[in-house]
Amino acid sequence: MPVGEGAMTDDKIEKLLQWRENVPPGRLVNPGLPPFDLLNASEWSVIHESTGKLEVMCDLPEVTLNPAGQLFGGFTAAYVDIASLCAAQSDVEETPGFQSTINMRLDYFEAITQSPFRVTSEVVHRRGETRLVACKMYQAEVLAVYALTTMRHQPLSQVF
């Protein structure tokens, strides 16, 4: 396969590994990955983190809002994806790799309109390299979104 913009080159792998290193205490990720940067993910506060579990307080940037001032549904999936992949990655015994989203289902109960809001994610089932992650988004203490995401772990050498 020819190396193109979408291919995982050695340079891209090195940049991804550097991006994951030296994350400040209490933060989830470093800045520098555009989808994460759009959601201000480097500013999210980690409340709890353990193997297969994550709880964070997230920002609600203006760019993610619909005309009614609510979190746009498509961006909701992006928050779920980030929280799910971080929980899944923590559950693969620190094997460097890439989490691919295989399936995602979201149920919306309430609009997210206030910042910060809380997101929890937890690996609820595992089989081989596949993880099923339950993710909940809360507006204040009210469950606003419930999601299930299926993630597959791939070693970096096998991506693309």
C-alpha positions as CSV (number, residue, x, y, z in Angstrom):
1,M,0.0,0.0,0.0
2,P,1.5,3.4,-0.9
3,V,2.1,5.8,1.9
4,G,-0.5,8.5,1.8
5,E,-1.9,11.1,4.1
6,G,-4.0,8.5,5.9
7,A,-1.3,5.9,6.3
8,M,0.3,5.3,9.7
9,T,3.9,6.1,8.9
10,D,6.8,5.7,11.3
11,D,6.8,9.5,11.8
12,K,3.1,9.5,12.6
13,I,3.5,6.6,15.1
14,E,6.4,8.5,16.8
15,K,4.3,11.7,17.0
16,L,1.3,9.7,18.5
17,L,3.6,8.1,21.1
18,Q,5.1,11.5,22.0
19,W,1.6,13.0,22.3
20,R,0.7,10.3,24.8
21,E,3.8,10.9,27.0
22,N,4.1,13.3,29.9
23,V,0.5,14.2,30.3
24,P,0.2,16.7,33.2
25,P,-1.3,15.3,36.4
26,G,-5.0,15.6,36.6
27,R,-5.3,15.9,32.8
28,L,-6.4,13.2,30.3
29,V,-4.3,14.1,27.2
30,N,-1.9,16.6,25.8
31,P,-2.8,19.2,23.2
32,G,-1.8,18.5,19.6
33,L,-4.4,16.1,18.1
34,P,-7.1,18.1,16.2
35,P,-10.3,16.1,17.1
36,F,-9.3,16.3,20.8
37,D,-8.2,19.9,20.6
38,L,-11.6,20.9,19.1
39,L,-13.2,19.6,22.3
40,N,-10.5,21.1,24.6
41,A,-9.7,17.6,25.8
42,S,-6.3,18.7,27.1
43,E,-8.2,20.9,29.6
44,W,-10.5,18.2,30.9
45,S,-10.0,17.4,34.6
46,V,-9.6,13.7,35.6
47,I,-11.6,12.9,38.7
48,H,-10.9,9.2,38.7
49,E,-8.8,6.9,36.6
50,S,-8.1,3.2,37.0
51,T,-7.8,0.2,34.8
52,G,-10.8,0.2,32.4
53,K,-12.5,3.1,34.2
54,L,-12.4,6.9,33.7
55,E,-14.3,9.9,35.2
56,V,-13.7,13.4,33.8
57,M,-15.1,16.9,33.9
58,C,-15.3,18.2,30.3
59,D,-15.5,21.7,28.8
60,L,-18.3,22.7,26.4
61,P,-16.7,24.8,23.7
62,E,-18.9,27.3,21.8
63,V,-18.1,25.5,18.5
64,T,-19.9,22.3,19.7
65,L,-23.2,24.0,20.4
66,N,-26.3,23.9,18.1
67,P,-28.3,27.1,17.6
68,A,-30.3,26.4,20.8
69,G,-27.1,26.4,22.9
70,Q,-27.1,22.7,23.4
71,L,-24.3,20.2,22.7
72,F,-24.8,19.1,19.0
73,G,-25.5,15.4,18.8
74,G,-22.5,14.7,16.5
75,F,-20.1,16.2,19.0
76,T,-21.7,14.1,21.7
77,A,-20.4,11.0,19.9
78,A,-16.9,12.6,19.8
79,Y,-17.0,13.0,23.6
80,V,-18.1,9.4,24.0
81,D,-15.5,8.2,21.6
82,I,-12.6,9.9,23.5
83,A,-13.8,8.7,26.9
84,S,-14.4,5.2,25.6
85,L,-11.0,4.9,23.8
86,C,-9.2,6.1,27.0
87,A,-11.0,3.5,29.2
88,A,-10.3,0.8,26.6
89,Q,-6.6,1.7,26.2
90,S,-6.1,1.6,30.0
91,D,-7.5,-2.0,29.9
92,V,-5.0,-3.5,27.5
93,E,-2.1,-3.7,30.0
94,E,-0.3,-0.7,28.5
95,T,0.3,-2.4,25.2
96,P,1.1,0.5,22.8
97,G,-1.7,0.5,20.2
98,F,-4.6,2.2,18.6
99,Q,-8.2,1.9,19.6
100,S,-10.6,1.6,16.7
101,T,-14.2,2.3,17.2
102,I,-16.2,-0.6,15.8
103,N,-19.7,0.3,17.0
104,M,-21.3,3.1,19.0
105,R,-24.9,3.6,20.3
106,L,-26.1,6.7,22.1
107,D,-29.3,7.3,23.9
108,Y,-30.0,11.0,24.6
109,F,-32.1,11.9,27.7
110,E,-31.3,15.5,28.4
111,A,-29.5,18.3,26.6
112,I,-26.0,19.2,27.7
113,T,-26.0,23.0,28.0
114,Q,-23.6,23.8,30.9
115,S,-19.8,23.6,31.2
116,P,-18.3,21.7,32.8
117,F,-20.2,18.4,32.6
118,R,-19.2,15.0,33.9
119,V,-18.4,11.9,31.7
120,T,-17.8,8.4,33.0
121,S,-16.6,5.4,31.0
122,E,-16.1,1.8,32.0
123,V,-15.0,-1.4,30.3
124,V,-18.0,-3.7,31.0
125,H,-16.9,-6.7,28.8
126,R,-13.7,-7.8,27.2
127,R,-12.9,-10.6,24.7
128,G,-9.4,-10.8,23.2
129,E,-8.6,-7.3,21.9
130,T,-12.2,-6.1,21.9
131,R,-13.7,-4.0,24.7
132,L,-17.3,-3.0,25.3
133,V,-17.4,0.3,27.1
134,A,-20.3,1.9,28.8
135,C,-20.2,5.7,28.9
136,K,-22.5,8.1,30.7
137,M,-22.7,11.9,30.4
138,Y,-24.2,14.0,33.2
139,Q,-25.6,17.5,33.2
140,A,-25.2,18.4,36.9
141,E,-26.2,15.1,38.5
142,V,-28.8,14.2,35.8
143,L,-28.0,11.4,33.3
144,A,-28.1,13.1,30.0
145,V,-26.5,10.5,27.6
146,Y,-25.9,6.8,27.9
147,A,-23.7,5.1,25.3
148,L,-22.2,1.8,24.5
149,T,-19.0,1.6,22.4
150,T,-17.2,-1.4,21.0
151,M,-13.5,-0.7,20.7
152,R,-10.8,-2.9,19.2
153,H,-7.2,-2.7,20.2
154,Q,-4.6,-2.9,17.4
155,P,-0.8,-2.8,17.8
156,L,0.6,0.3,16.1
157,S,2.5,-1.9,13.7
158,Q,-0.9,-3.2,12.3
159,V,-2.7,0.0,11.9
160,F,-3.5,0.8,8.3
